Amino acid sequence: MFKTAIPVHRCVRRHVAEHGVRSFTTTTDSKLPKPLEGVKVLELGQLIAGPFCASILGYYGAEVIKIEPPQTGDPLRKWRHLDLDGQSPWFRSLGRNKKSVCVDLKSEQGRSLVKKLALQSDVLVENFKPGTMEKWGLGPDDLYGDNPGLVYTRISGYGGTGPRSSLPGFASVSEGYSGFRFLNGFPGEAPVRPNLSLGDSLAGLHAALGAILGLYGRNKLAKAGADRPGQVVDVAIHEAMLNMMEGVIPEYDRLGVIRQPSGTTVTGIVPTNTYPCKGGKYVIIGGNGDSIYKRLMKTIGREDLSGPGYETNADRVKHQEKLDRAIADWTSQHDPDHVVQLLSDAHVPAGMINDTKDIVEDEHINARGWIETMTVGSREDGRGWDIKLPAMSPRLVTTPGETKWVGPDLGQHTTEVLTSLGLSAEKIQELERQGIVASLKQ
């Protein structure tokens, strides 16, 4: 018989008490500079890929100026569910730590203002359709003459070169082109889309890495006497996805194998799968290590499946269906808490599949400080409210990133930033009357 289930949070507490946890000496002195403090970033992107790149840079200390079209702003402000003020909570997260400046890039005067900002910037991030920035006179060749150290970071579906470079490429299309969608699904069925814009986010992550590499390389190139120490960072969404595709290309090249979709399993690694539990819940069990597998079979009472013929992964692949059925027969008799508890006791990797509510309420996630609570608006005038945002990874122990403020209201920083360019209050008001710029009206 199996012992009574213990809630997972009790399991975590007991593990800490018995085994301890790794600890670090963390310095939280606010006087210490953030890694990207002093770096100026100009964001000309919209929606997800470009803005996520700039969000990462801003989280670790960069000053990010986000250019938005007057009146409408970034379309993400109106995507999906809207909050009390008609703005998307998603934007409050993706727009964190940024200064919103409304400038009409379709006007010559607006482009002139943005060019001045670009010439003062260390990094420029854009994810418009290829050719758009050149059409506006804001391409790399238009800026490097006066700002040779600029790290010009571009994100597009297919990159800046090649026969497809001029084509529009949304994340969904690029995920298919990369081969990712082909693998994501069940055999014999249509490929499945994750309910996320995964390609955009991965492209933004790669672009942030590229921007930081560009900044690091800029110092080396400057020391080497290069005339143009800055450079273009060219990120294609489908290439960001290809970076995640592990061994599929060398496997095909050397063995002629085209990896196929495999549902909830991973091809050639057994057992690792999603298994049903009572109450319609599921758990993930990774029992594919040889010694781990033996402990798993002992825990579920199937030591008959751990002897000769099952000792190596190559052996177990031959019996995948039998092994998954045996594990599922066991898990389906128990609550997920109970399954995870027993397997954790046996040092077998296992965990429940969390929905968003589970994540926000999870003890471990909160203990790590991964859920940040910020305020939208002002509590003083009674119009503010709290919002929970995900922190960002990686975690830096001495100079951690932070959310200083949530995504700003549209045009909240227009006057501040344009004043820093030397424009007078009268000139800014004149540009507002002409519809070239817009600022937040209190």
C-alpha positions as MATLAB code, in Angstrom:
seq = 'MFKTAIPVHRCVRRHVAEHGVRSFTTTTDSKLPKPLEGVKVLELGQLIAGPFCASILGYYGAEVIKIEPPQTGDPLRKWRHLDLDGQSPWFRSLGRNKKSVCVDLKSEQGRSLVKKLALQSDVLVENFKPGTMEKWGLGPDDLYGDNPGLVYTRISGYGGTGPRSSLPGFASVSEGYSGFRFLNGFPGEAPVRPNLSLGDSLAGLHAALGAILGLYGRNKLAKAGADRPGQVVDVAIHEAMLNMMEGVIPEYDRLGVIRQPSGTTVTGIVPTNTYPCKGGKYVIIGGNGDSIYKRLMKTIGREDLSGPGYETNADRVKHQEKLDRAIADWTSQHDPDHVVQLLSDAHVPAGMINDTKDIVEDEHINARGWIETMTVGSREDGRGWDIKLPAMSPRLVTTPGETKWVGPDLGQHTTEVLTSLGLSAEKIQELERQGIVASLKQ';
ca = [
       0.000    0.000    0.000;
       1.046    3.568   -0.650;
       1.410    6.053    2.160;
      -0.850    9.065    2.486;
      -0.148   11.891    0.083;
       1.699   14.897    1.471;
       1.249   18.282   -0.269;
       4.226   19.167   -2.418;
       5.001   22.333   -0.458;
       5.543   20.164    2.630;
       7.868   18.003    0.571;
       9.873   21.107   -0.338;
      10.097   22.246    3.262;
      11.208   18.805    4.427;
      13.879   18.620    1.739;
      15.248   21.991    2.829;
      15.282   20.895    6.455;
      17.025   17.611    5.716;
      19.417   18.557    2.961;
      19.702   22.336    3.091;
      19.734   24.619    0.062;
      22.478   26.324   -1.854;
      22.959   29.845   -0.579;
      24.728   32.856   -2.009;
      25.964   36.084   -0.541;
      23.756   38.626   -2.257;
      24.622   42.306   -2.335;
      21.549   44.510   -2.598;
      23.259   47.885   -2.283;
      21.338   50.108   -4.691;
      24.512   52.147   -5.298;
      26.065   49.279   -7.220;
      25.632   49.824  -10.968;
      23.455   47.480  -12.967;
      25.291   45.562  -15.717;
      23.851   47.760  -18.488;
      23.647   51.027  -16.566;
      24.706   53.915  -18.813;
      23.661   52.083  -21.992;
      21.062   53.984  -24.020;
      18.628   51.918  -26.068;
      16.255   53.260  -28.703;
      13.356   50.890  -29.354;
      11.557   51.280  -32.657;
       9.906   47.891  -32.563;
       6.340   46.951  -31.825;
       4.331   43.963  -30.624;
       6.644   41.253  -29.235;
      10.081   40.460  -30.692;
      11.738   43.892  -30.641;
      10.025   45.063  -27.449;
      10.975   41.859  -25.602;
      14.608   42.407  -26.574;
      14.505   45.944  -25.191;
      12.667   44.770  -22.057;
      15.539   42.445  -21.247;
      18.090   45.222  -21.730;
      16.039   47.605  -19.593;
      15.608   45.050  -16.828;
      19.365   44.928  -16.375;
      19.856   48.665  -16.231;
      19.757   50.157  -19.731;
      17.794   53.338  -20.372;
      15.161   52.390  -22.965;
      13.302   54.978  -25.011;
      10.328   53.445  -26.807;
       9.019   55.262  -29.874;
       5.276   54.827  -30.409;
       2.881   56.263  -32.989;
       0.718   59.089  -31.626;
      -2.900   58.277  -30.820;
      -2.630   54.494  -31.214;
       0.690   53.519  -29.650;
       2.096   50.020  -29.823;
      -0.703   47.654  -30.981;
       0.148   45.418  -28.027;
      -1.528   47.986  -25.786;
      -4.880   46.710  -27.105;
      -4.157   43.007  -27.535;
      -6.139   40.365  -25.680;
      -7.679   41.213  -22.320;
      -7.825   44.880  -21.316;
      -7.550   46.287  -17.810;
      -9.572   49.030  -16.064;
      -7.867   51.726  -18.123;
      -8.383   49.987  -21.471;
      -4.744   48.931  -21.637;
      -3.454   45.384  -21.936;
      -1.816   43.968  -18.779;
       0.547   42.255  -21.220;
       1.861   45.659  -22.286;
       2.419   46.655  -18.668;
       4.800   43.705  -18.463;
       6.533   43.984  -21.829;
       6.808   47.774  -21.578;
       8.408   47.800  -18.127;
      11.252   50.228  -17.429;
      10.712   52.011  -20.758;
      10.067   55.651  -21.540;
       7.140   56.108  -23.939;
       7.700   58.815  -26.543;
       5.065   59.426  -29.213;
       6.526   60.459  -32.575;
       5.007   60.103  -36.042;
       7.650   58.224  -38.039;
       5.678   58.823  -41.217;
       6.486   62.536  -41.030;
       9.839   64.022  -41.999;
      10.047   66.071  -38.817;
       9.246   63.017  -36.712;
      11.973   60.983  -38.397;
      14.406   63.849  -37.842;
      13.694   63.764  -34.108;
      14.134   59.998  -33.955;
      17.388   60.256  -35.874;
      18.713   62.664  -33.236;
      17.825   60.112  -30.568;
      19.501   57.341  -32.576;
      22.704   59.348  -32.812;
      22.775   59.527  -29.002;
      22.064   55.821  -28.525;
      24.290   52.817  -27.919;
      21.735   50.272  -29.179;
      18.887   50.588  -31.639;
      16.263   47.827  -31.748;
      13.799   47.492  -34.631;
      11.546   44.761  -35.983;
       9.782   46.439  -38.879;
       9.358   44.824  -42.276;
      12.794   44.740  -43.979;
      13.456   47.937  -45.915;
      11.187   50.120  -43.801;
      13.973   51.735  -41.801;
      15.971   52.443  -44.968;
      12.887   54.013  -46.560;
      12.637   56.330  -43.563;
      16.292   57.290  -43.742;
      17.001   55.492  -40.477;
      18.910   52.472  -41.753;
      22.411   51.554  -40.590;
      24.132   53.464  -43.401;
      22.145   56.576  -42.474;
      23.377   56.493  -38.883;
      26.882   55.061  -38.817;
      28.485   58.172  -40.278;
      27.647   60.129  -37.124;
      27.343   57.254  -34.644;
      29.924   54.616  -35.612;
      29.585   52.809  -32.283;
      25.875   52.056  -32.645;
      24.813   48.425  -32.174;
      22.003   48.277  -34.728;
      19.805   45.329  -33.734;
      17.316   44.072  -36.315;
      14.698   41.333  -36.065;
      12.776   39.988  -39.044;
      11.246   36.756  -40.209;
      14.011   35.723  -42.595;
      16.956   37.999  -41.779;
      18.599   40.766  -43.765;
      20.087   38.642  -46.570;
      19.002   35.765  -48.798;
      16.169   35.324  -51.298;
      13.433   35.528  -48.640;
      14.806   38.532  -46.786;
      12.219   40.975  -48.147;
       9.238   38.818  -47.194;
       7.134   39.539  -44.113;
       7.604   36.851  -41.494;
       5.381   36.517  -38.461;
       6.435   34.189  -35.671;
       3.836   31.590  -36.623;
       5.140   31.399  -40.190;
       8.755   31.339  -39.049;
       8.049   28.558  -36.549;
       6.820   26.441  -39.437;
       9.700   27.388  -41.718;
      12.228   26.461  -39.030;
      10.906   22.919  -38.724;
       9.709   23.446  -35.157;
       6.017   23.146  -35.986;
       6.645   19.894  -37.879;
       7.908   18.283  -34.669;
       5.320   19.822  -32.364;
       2.325   17.521  -32.415;
       1.162   13.945  -32.661;
       2.003   11.438  -35.385;
      -0.466   11.520  -38.242;
      -2.123   14.753  -37.090;
      -1.762   18.403  -38.063;
       1.176   20.156  -36.343;
       0.199   21.886  -33.107;
       0.827   25.509  -32.234;
       1.812   26.367  -28.655;
      -0.594   29.004  -27.341;
       2.263   31.524  -27.283;
       4.243   33.563  -29.795;
       7.289   31.457  -29.074;
       9.222   32.500  -32.178;
       8.904   36.187  -31.335;
      10.058   35.712  -27.759;
      13.015   33.537  -28.755;
      13.996   36.053  -31.424;
      13.839   38.830  -28.824;
      16.012   36.800  -26.483;
      18.577   36.165  -29.228;
      18.495   39.840  -30.177;
      19.220   40.870  -26.581;
      22.157   38.473  -26.525;
      23.328   39.870  -29.855;
      23.052   43.455  -28.604;
      25.137   42.652  -25.526;
      27.709   40.829  -27.664;
      27.774   43.863  -29.939;
      28.431   46.166  -26.996;
      31.171   43.880  -25.721;
      32.699   43.606  -29.169;
      32.497   47.356  -29.642;
      35.066   47.874  -26.922;
      37.440   45.387  -28.515;
      36.997   46.866  -31.984;
      37.542   50.382  -30.658;
      40.772   49.294  -28.983;
      41.833   47.714  -32.269;
      41.332   51.065  -34.027;
      38.262   50.106  -36.070;
      36.583   53.025  -37.828;
      33.167   51.538  -37.077;
      33.227   49.663  -33.770;
      29.461   49.267  -33.827;
      27.817   46.621  -35.971;
      24.504   45.275  -37.204;
      22.956   42.421  -35.219;
      20.809   40.494  -37.707;
      18.271   38.168  -36.065;
      15.919   36.028  -38.142;
      12.987   34.543  -36.241;
      13.291   31.198  -37.989;
      17.001   31.044  -37.116;
      16.230   31.702  -33.456;
      13.902   28.708  -33.631;
      16.508   26.635  -35.485;
      18.879   27.321  -32.600;
      16.503   25.277  -30.426;
      16.361   22.276  -32.744;
      19.117   20.272  -31.052;
      20.465   17.403  -33.169;
      17.901   17.206  -35.957;
      20.206   18.515  -38.703;
      23.311   16.410  -37.950;
      21.067   13.355  -37.457;
      19.608   13.881  -40.903;
      22.999   14.583  -42.474;
      24.757   11.545  -41.072;
      21.940    9.025  -40.809;
      19.225   10.286  -43.152;
      16.792   10.446  -40.219;
      13.982   13.007  -40.312;
      12.791   13.298  -36.727;
       9.013   12.970  -36.507;
       6.438   14.414  -34.113;
       6.091   12.253  -31.032;
       3.186   13.670  -29.029;
       3.990   13.816  -25.333;
       7.225   11.812  -25.607;
      10.750   12.563  -26.792;
      12.059   10.363  -29.564;
      14.655    7.848  -28.429;
      14.512    8.633  -24.689;
      12.481    6.264  -22.504;
      10.680    6.673  -20.201;
       9.910   10.372  -20.209;
       6.304   11.293  -20.736;
       3.127   12.887  -19.445;
       0.996   10.542  -17.370;
      -2.645   10.801  -16.201;
      -3.648   11.065  -12.560;
      -6.911   11.209  -10.664;
      -9.035   14.300  -11.130;
      -8.033   14.872  -14.748;
      -4.584   16.138  -13.800;
      -1.274   15.067  -15.321;
       2.296   14.678  -14.156;
       5.549   14.660  -16.071;
       8.005   11.926  -15.157;
      11.589   11.813  -16.388;
      12.751    8.294  -15.581;
      15.191    7.812  -18.423;
      18.473    7.678  -16.476;
      19.496    4.059  -15.889;
      19.637    4.239  -12.083;
      16.635    6.591  -11.965;
      14.656    4.096  -14.017;
      15.314    1.312  -11.493;
      14.110    3.529   -8.643;
      10.996    4.431  -10.652;
      10.106    0.804  -11.284;
      10.611   -0.063   -7.619;
       8.348    2.815   -6.548;
       5.500    1.763   -8.834;
       5.862   -1.905   -7.890;
       7.103   -3.073  -11.300;
      10.587   -4.322  -10.579;
       9.853   -7.069  -13.092;
      10.495   -4.387  -15.729;
      13.935   -3.379  -14.448;
      15.950   -6.505  -15.070;
      17.698   -7.763  -18.216;
      16.319   -6.203  -21.375;
      15.485   -2.914  -19.624;
      18.806   -1.797  -18.185;
      19.858    0.766  -20.805;
      17.995    3.450  -22.675;
      18.530    1.542  -25.933;
      16.839   -1.470  -24.317;
      13.918    0.551  -23.039;
      13.247    2.264  -26.361;
      12.250   -1.160  -27.710;
       9.580   -1.441  -24.994;
       8.367    2.165  -24.858;
       4.662    1.404  -25.200;
       4.748   -1.298  -22.512;
       6.667    0.898  -20.085;
       4.474    3.961  -20.587;
       1.378    1.838  -20.094;
       2.734    0.392  -16.851;
       3.587    3.825  -15.477;
       0.234    5.270  -16.549;
      -1.630    2.378  -14.901;
       0.065    3.354  -11.642;
      -0.278    7.142  -11.858;
      -3.941    6.961  -12.845;
      -4.751    5.407   -9.464;
      -3.407    8.374   -7.480;
      -3.683   12.119   -7.024;
      -0.860   14.096   -8.655;
       0.409   15.356   -5.270;
       0.799   11.793   -4.117;
       2.596   10.707   -7.291;
       5.059   13.582   -7.129;
       5.639   13.049   -3.408;
       6.499    9.371   -3.765;
       8.732    9.913   -6.769;
      10.502   12.832   -5.097;
      11.179   10.594   -2.116;
      12.700    8.081   -4.528;
      14.768   10.795   -6.248;
      12.915   10.402   -9.528;
      12.346   13.708  -11.403;
       8.607   14.358  -11.532;
       6.299   17.331  -11.394;
       2.790   18.521  -12.031;
       1.819   20.524  -15.089;
       1.084   24.001  -13.741;
      -1.470   26.416  -15.086;
      -1.035   30.139  -14.493;
      -2.888   30.079  -11.169;
      -0.563   27.330   -9.950;
       2.484   29.371  -10.969;
       1.379   32.576   -9.243;
       0.577   30.710   -6.018;
       3.584   28.371   -6.044;
       5.702   28.510   -2.884;
       9.029   27.846   -4.593;
       8.467   30.352   -7.393;
       7.532   33.035   -4.885;
      10.442   32.162   -2.604;
      12.744   32.793   -5.542;
      11.146   36.225   -6.023;
      10.027   35.435   -9.530;
       6.629   37.103   -9.107;
       6.925   40.891   -8.765;
       4.036   43.056   -7.595;
       4.009   46.565   -9.042;
       1.534   49.441   -9.047;
      -0.142   50.877  -12.133;
      -0.983   54.552  -11.732;
      -0.920   56.181   -8.319;
      -2.314   54.988   -5.026;
      -2.369   58.579   -3.805;
      -5.180   59.676   -6.105;
      -7.096   56.423   -5.735;
      -6.640   55.393   -9.373;
      -3.799   52.930   -8.911;
      -3.916   49.165   -8.685;
      -1.424   46.363   -8.230;
      -0.335   44.025  -10.987;
       1.818   40.914  -10.799;
       4.604   40.606  -13.353;
       7.096   37.831  -14.010;
      10.666   38.643  -13.119;
      13.335   37.982  -15.734;
      16.065   35.414  -16.001;
      19.026   35.063  -15.565;
      19.279   35.921  -11.898;
      22.384   37.957  -11.088;
      23.352   37.614   -7.460;
      25.278   40.866   -6.917;
      23.636   43.192   -9.450;
      20.179   41.733  -10.086;
      17.785   43.111  -12.649;
      14.625   44.791  -11.483;
      11.338   46.247  -12.591;
      11.448   49.940  -11.716;
       8.080   50.770  -13.225;
       5.439   49.022  -15.296;
       4.822   49.731  -18.959;
       4.104   53.478  -19.106;
       1.029   55.276  -20.351;
       1.144   56.342  -23.972;
       3.359   59.402  -24.403;
       4.188   59.564  -20.711;
       7.801   60.590  -21.361;
       7.503   62.533  -24.624;
       8.123   65.943  -23.083;
      10.973   64.722  -20.888;
      12.853   63.065  -23.757;
      12.298   65.807  -26.320;
      13.418   68.406  -23.788;
      16.644   66.430  -23.413;
      17.182   66.957  -27.155;
      17.117   70.711  -26.556;
      13.551   71.395  -27.694;
      11.757   74.183  -25.864;
       8.296   73.777  -24.350;
       6.939   76.045  -27.080;
       8.477   73.909  -29.841;
       7.100   70.715  -28.319;
       3.636   72.266  -28.113;
       3.895   73.319  -31.757;
       4.850   69.757  -32.790;
       1.898   68.458  -30.801;
      -0.486   70.798  -32.599;
       0.865   69.482  -35.899;
       0.329   65.873  -34.781;
       4.024   65.036  -35.131;
       4.435   64.202  -31.442;
       2.046   63.526  -28.585;
       2.399   63.557  -24.828;
       0.338   62.205  -21.989;
      -2.354   64.594  -20.887;
      -2.958   64.527  -17.146;
];
